[in-house]
Amino acid sequence: MSKQDTKNVKGMLFIAVFAVCFLPFLASILGVDFATPGIQPQDSELADIEKSFLALRGGLVHALLEWSAVTIALLVMIISLLHYYFHKDITIPIIGTALLCAGFTDAFHTLAAMRIIEAKAENSDFIPFTWALSRMFNGAIILVGSILCIWLLSLKKPTEGQHWKHSAFLIAIILVFILIAYVVVNSAAMSSNLPKTTFTEGLISRPFDVLPLLLFSISGILFWSWHNAKGTVFRYALILSIVPNIATQLHMAFGSEQLFDNHFNIAHSLKILSYFIVMIGITIDAIIIFKDSKQAE
């Protein structure tokens, strides 16, 4: 494939991802409602299983969306480790680890919201706060991961017998990222007084979601610079993943006013798309490198 053909394909992919991110917003304008509101049953109605499920519908959809993101984040980590094992590119598992730790905070957010693990605050405060906390952590950890990757590529490439140094560094990064993720989620779970994160009367309904928007935007600029230095499928996938991440934050910061409303569900769906794009990028990158190595033999 020529450079011009590759450029055209990348352009079409970017337009496709942008269109997928824009379509839910367009559908909302046209009257489609993606909200999953639950009913508020009276005590006498709680005996009715059907009505109980209806009351929990928003929470169940939220759990399914979040757990889908967690599953994809775990798959990204597994694939990134396999990629590193065969191709020794340390930048791949660093991003994979960052996404996995973001998935840890997503998992905590989900399990605590469902009361599977203990949380002291009420769901009305806890879910929006831990969502904002998760997204801030996600944006920050991806930004740190991108900076580490660019820094590592500026260093001298290790020889065949020195890959153990990169492996040791990778293990240290994984442990540090996981430790930070644990401290973040544990602090939120132990707090009984969480700040208010939703302000329905303002232009910015969720101001806590503005910071992740800025973090993802900065990461996108770094990923673009990294890709321009050496264009790979994985690096381009990282750029593409920023599009749904930014769209997610726009829906939450300027649209969502309550749990499980239209913008809330769209944002959670777009977050899954951002994880999925990274997973596909790593997989295709590994396949291309494998084919190139076979042809070189």
C-alpha positions as a printed NumPy array, in Angstrom:
array([[  0.   ,   0.   ,   0.   ],
       [  1.41 ,   3.366,  -1.009],
       [  1.836,   6.252,   1.411],
       [ -1.015,   8.117,  -0.276],
       [ -3.318,   5.078,   0.051],
       [ -2.351,   4.709,   3.715],
       [ -3.078,   8.397,   4.288],
       [ -6.475,   8.035,   2.594],
       [ -7.381,   4.997,   4.713],
       [ -6.387,   6.813,   7.903],
       [ -8.476,   9.794,   6.868],
       [-11.514,   7.591,   6.242],
       [-11.055,   5.852,   9.586],
       [-10.907,   9.192,  11.376],
       [-14.084,  10.351,   9.639],
       [-15.787,   7.033,  10.49 ],
       [-14.895,   7.279,  14.182],
       [-15.96 ,  10.926,  14.29 ],
       [-19.276,   9.995,  12.634],
       [-19.93 ,   7.182,  15.133],
       [-19.269,   9.612,  17.995],
       [-21.51 ,  12.279,  16.456],
       [-24.444,  10.019,  15.548],
       [-25.815,   9.617,  19.118],
       [-25.824,  13.399,  19.524],
       [-27.615,  13.806,  16.191],
       [-30.116,  11.11 ,  17.156],
       [-30.784,  12.936,  20.44 ],
       [-31.536,  16.145,  18.551],
       [-33.954,  14.207,  16.341],
       [-35.804,  12.923,  19.41 ],
       [-34.18 ,   9.561,  20.163],
       [-33.8  ,   9.089,  23.917],
       [-31.093,   6.73 ,  25.181],
       [-32.015,   7.271,  28.84 ],
       [-32.926,   4.315,  31.054],
       [-34.957,   5.888,  33.871],
       [-36.202,   3.592,  36.606],
       [-39.545,   3.858,  38.333],
       [-39.798,   4.808,  41.973],
       [-41.837,   1.97 ,  43.512],
       [-43.772,   2.302,  46.754],
       [-43.145,  -0.175,  49.567],
       [-46.177,  -2.219,  48.535],
       [-44.82 ,  -2.527,  45.034],
       [-41.429,  -3.918,  46.013],
       [-42.944,  -7.371,  46.227],
       [-43.605,  -7.196,  42.519],
       [-40.443,  -8.569,  40.887],
       [-41.213,  -6.998,  37.523],
       [-41.503,  -3.53 ,  39.002],
       [-38.365,  -4.068,  41.043],
       [-36.432,  -4.832,  37.869],
       [-37.878,  -1.745,  36.221],
       [-36.727,   0.31 ,  39.181],
       [-33.201,  -1.061,  38.75 ],
       [-33.111,  -0.809,  34.954],
       [-30.856,   2.246,  34.874],
       [-28.396,   0.693,  37.289],
       [-28.318,  -2.591,  35.378],
       [-27.65 ,  -0.892,  32.037],
       [-24.951,   1.197,  33.714],
       [-23.309,  -1.953,  35.103],
       [-23.378,  -3.692,  31.703],
       [-21.823,  -0.702,  29.961],
       [-19.115,  -0.249,  32.563],
       [-18.287,  -3.943,  32.766],
       [-17.942,  -4.088,  28.978],
       [-15.306,  -1.349,  29.25 ],
       [-13.522,  -3.252,  32.041],
       [-13.454,  -6.449,  29.968],
       [-11.986,  -4.675,  26.942],
       [ -9.371,  -2.955,  29.136],
       [ -8.303,  -6.376,  30.456],
       [ -8.076,  -7.747,  26.897],
       [ -5.966,  -4.748,  25.875],
       [ -3.506,  -5.517,  28.667],
       [ -3.258,  -9.198,  27.721],
       [ -2.725,  -8.427,  24.033],
       [ -0.18 ,  -5.706,  24.845],
       [  1.862,  -8.123,  26.975],
       [  1.815, -10.696,  24.162],
       [  2.879,  -7.959,  21.747],
       [  5.799,  -7.064,  24.02 ],
       [  6.803, -10.71 ,  24.495],
       [  7.178, -11.261,  20.764],
       [  8.235,  -7.81 ,  19.528],
       [  9.923,  -6.147,  22.551],
       [  8.213,  -2.764,  22.099],
       [  7.864,  -1.517,  25.669],
       [  5.606,   1.388,  24.704],
       [  2.737,  -1.004,  23.901],
       [  2.342,  -2.552,  27.397],
       [  2.834,   0.853,  29.066],
       [ -0.3  ,   2.104,  27.311],
       [ -1.95 ,  -1.259,  27.986],
       [ -1.172,  -0.928,  31.693],
       [ -2.528,   2.614,  31.763],
       [ -5.769,   1.396,  30.202],
       [ -5.939,  -1.576,  32.577],
       [ -5.611,   0.706,  35.607],
       [ -8.331,   2.911,  34.154],
       [-10.356,  -0.29 ,  33.893],
       [ -9.673,  -1.001,  37.58 ],
       [-11.232,   2.317,  38.534],
       [-14.153,   1.557,  36.197],
       [-14.615,  -1.82 ,  37.906],
       [-14.542,  -0.241,  41.345],
       [-17.   ,   2.425,  40.222],
       [-19.355,  -0.315,  38.98 ],
       [-19.068,  -2.778,  41.873],
       [-19.428,  -0.116,  44.526],
       [-22.392,   1.461,  42.729],
       [-24.101,  -1.964,  42.779],
       [-23.135,  -2.337,  46.456],
       [-21.189,  -5.518,  45.708],
       [-18.284,  -3.889,  47.527],
       [-18.754,  -1.494,  50.423],
       [-19.069,   2.235,  49.846],
       [-20.124,   4.701,  52.527],
       [-21.699,   7.4  ,  50.369],
       [-25.137,   7.294,  48.754],
       [-25.336,   6.261,  45.084],
       [-26.756,   9.653,  44.118],
       [-23.424,  11.196,  45.166],
       [-21.178,   8.192,  44.78 ],
       [-21.821,   7.235,  41.124],
       [-21.265,  10.707,  39.611],
       [-18.239,  11.406,  41.846],
       [-16.498,   8.087,  41.162],
       [-17.279,   8.48 ,  37.458],
       [-15.537,  11.87 ,  37.481],
       [-12.691,  10.435,  39.574],
       [-12.341,   7.494,  37.198],
       [-12.229,   9.764,  34.156],
       [ -9.691,  12.11 ,  35.773],
       [ -7.542,   9.109,  36.623],
       [ -8.038,   7.699,  33.112],
       [ -7.015,  10.957,  31.449],
       [ -4.045,  11.455,  33.794],
       [ -2.731,   7.896,  33.509],
       [ -3.002,   7.924,  29.709],
       [ -1.182,  11.271,  29.628],
       [  1.596,   9.945,  31.878],
       [  1.796,   6.796,  29.752],
       [  2.175,   8.814,  26.55 ],
       [  4.929,  10.949,  28.109],
       [  6.766,   7.813,  29.269],
       [  6.514,   6.287,  25.804],
       [  7.925,   9.38 ,  24.099],
       [ 10.728,   9.57 ,  26.693],
       [ 11.643,   5.886,  26.265],
       [ 11.84 ,   6.236,  22.503],
       [ 14.334,   9.078,  22.944],
       [ 16.703,   6.73 ,  24.779],
       [ 19.167,   4.362,  23.179],
       [ 17.502,   1.164,  22.019],
       [ 18.575,  -1.8  ,  24.194],
       [ 20.624,  -4.58 ,  22.66 ],
       [ 19.382,  -8.153,  22.494],
       [ 20.851,  -9.021,  25.888],
       [ 19.57 ,  -5.896,  27.628],
       [ 15.828,  -6.381,  27.171],
       [ 15.644,  -7.494,  30.792],
       [ 16.161,  -3.84 ,  31.766],
       [ 13.036,  -2.843,  29.881],
       [ 11.171,  -5.784,  31.402],
       [ 12.177,  -4.725,  34.916],
       [ 11.159,  -1.134,  34.158],
       [  7.828,  -2.355,  32.78 ],
       [  7.12 ,  -4.401,  35.93 ],
       [  7.907,  -1.35 ,  38.069],
       [  5.556,   0.82 ,  35.981],
       [  2.779,  -1.773,  36.266],
       [  3.145,  -1.956,  40.054],
       [  3.226,   1.832,  40.451],
       [  0.174,   2.342,  38.218],
       [ -1.789,  -0.355,  40.071],
       [ -0.801,   1.079,  43.459],
       [ -1.985,   4.552,  42.407],
       [ -5.259,   3.078,  41.127],
       [ -5.795,   1.275,  44.451],
       [ -5.131,   4.409,  46.52 ],
       [ -7.556,   6.41 ,  44.368],
       [-10.441,   3.951,  44.584],
       [ -9.898,   3.121,  48.245],
       [ -9.964,   6.797,  49.198],
       [-13.289,   7.248,  47.41 ],
       [-14.819,   4.135,  48.99 ],
       [-13.884,   5.19 ,  52.515],
       [-15.267,   8.712,  52.193],
       [-18.807,   9.296,  53.436],
       [-18.91 ,  12.967,  52.385],
       [-18.307,  13.344,  48.682],
       [-18.479,  16.697,  46.881],
       [-21.44 ,  17.558,  44.694],
       [-20.56 ,  16.97 ,  41.052],
       [-23.815,  17.728,  39.207],
       [-25.218,  21.236,  38.792],
       [-28.328,  21.174,  36.626],
       [-28.751,  24.941,  36.661],
       [-25.402,  25.739,  35.033],
       [-24.095,  25.615,  31.47 ],
       [-21.546,  23.039,  32.627],
       [-23.698,  20.467,  34.394],
       [-20.703,  18.384,  35.548],
       [-17.678,  20.67 ,  36.027],
       [-15.563,  17.779,  37.372],
       [-15.651,  16.31 ,  33.849],
       [-13.944,  19.348,  32.311],
       [-10.481,  18.396,  33.622],
       [-10.525,  14.942,  31.943],
       [-11.573,  16.719,  28.735],
       [ -8.402,  18.821,  28.921],
       [ -6.232,  15.806,  29.814],
       [ -7.483,  13.774,  26.866],
       [ -6.982,  16.743,  24.543],
       [ -3.344,  17.082,  25.645],
       [ -2.848,  13.32 ,  25.226],
       [ -4.244,  13.59 ,  21.708],
       [ -1.648,  16.227,  20.827],
       [  1.153,  14.032,  22.217],
       [ -0.152,  10.957,  20.387],
       [ -0.253,  12.966,  17.16 ],
       [  3.353,  14.058,  17.646],
       [  4.358,  10.485,  18.488],
       [  2.589,   9.187,  15.38 ],
       [  4.277,  11.776,  13.142],
       [  7.678,  10.568,  14.374],
       [  6.848,   7.047,  13.168],
       [  3.403,   6.192,  11.91 ],
       [  2.103,   2.811,  13.104],
       [ -1.379,   1.361,  13.308],
       [ -1.206,   1.32 ,  17.105],
       [ -0.207,   4.979,  17.377],
       [ -2.907,   5.992,  14.947],
       [ -5.437,   3.951,  16.952],
       [ -4.441,   5.946,  20.033],
       [ -5.215,   9.169,  18.168],
       [ -8.575,   7.766,  17.069],
       [ -9.387,   6.666,  20.628],
       [ -9.1  ,  10.271,  21.787],
       [-12.099,  11.25 ,  19.625],
       [-14.688,   9.167,  21.571],
       [-12.943,  10.076,  24.83 ],
       [-13.421,  13.774,  24.115],
       [-16.995,  13.154,  22.955],
       [-17.617,  11.239,  26.206],
       [-16.492,  14.182,  28.298],
       [-18.538,  16.655,  26.26 ],
       [-21.695,  14.608,  26.856],
       [-21.006,  14.389,  30.59 ],
       [-19.731,  17.918,  31.21 ],
       [-22.348,  19.773,  29.169],
       [-25.227,  17.324,  28.782],
       [-25.85 ,  14.848,  31.593],
       [-27.928,  16.227,  34.463],
       [-28.845,  13.045,  36.334],
       [-27.995,   9.372,  36.601],
       [-28.842,   7.188,  33.582],
       [-30.16 ,  10.039,  31.417],
       [-29.639,  10.301,  27.657],
       [-26.168,  11.884,  27.702],
       [-25.073,   9.67 ,  30.613],
       [-25.699,   6.469,  28.628],
       [-24.227,   7.864,  25.406],
       [-21.045,   8.841,  27.273],
       [-20.646,   5.392,  28.799],
       [-21.118,   3.769,  25.373],
       [-18.528,   6.032,  23.751],
       [-16.014,   5.165,  26.464],
       [-16.338,   1.511,  25.435],
       [-15.635,   2.554,  21.84 ],
       [-12.423,   4.32 ,  22.9  ],
       [-11.146,   1.167,  24.645],
       [-12.193,  -1.   ,  21.691],
       [-10.274,   1.156,  19.194],
       [ -7.06 ,   0.738,  21.21 ],
       [ -7.583,  -3.042,  21.371],
       [ -8.081,  -3.291,  17.608],
       [ -5.039,  -1.068,  17.002],
       [ -2.738,  -3.258,  19.115],
       [ -4.033,  -6.431,  17.485],
       [ -3.574,  -5.181,  13.911],
       [ -0.146,  -3.766,  14.758],
       [  0.978,  -7.15 ,  16.118],
       [ -0.288,  -8.939,  12.988],
       [  1.506,  -6.506,  10.66 ],
       [  4.81 ,  -6.826,  12.554],
       [  4.492, -10.625,  12.54 ],
       [  3.903, -10.705,   8.757],
       [  6.792,  -8.333,   8.117],
       [  9.136, -10.484,  10.211],
       [  8.063, -13.613,   8.304],
       [  8.692, -11.931,   4.953],
       [ 12.139, -10.813,   6.113],
       [ 13.173, -14.39 ,   6.939]])
